[in-house]
Amino acid sequence: MKSYFLAPIASPSAALAALSSVLPIEGETWLLKDKAGDVMAYFSLVEADSTTRARTIQADISGRHYNRDADVVSVLEALRQKIGGEITNDD
């Protein structure tokens, strides 16, 4: 699995609203699907630091869609424009 991150998140409520405006939600996870309806990536708002309670949007790319980074980064860029932060990955 490959992951991307959008952080820091200044307002968790703004992040939740932005995620819900861009992606469909299932439980506490937002899904990016391909044209066939297969899930390419799972987006979630996670606590990145238990001391400061800082939040991060984490996007985990499905193993079958490992090469679809551009699609995931595009969604993160749309979110970044709404709520700020910096996009990084786990490399």
Helices and strands as residue ranges (DSSP letters): E 2-9, H 12-22, E 25-26, E 29-33, E 39-49, E 54-61, G 63-65, H 69-83, E 86-89
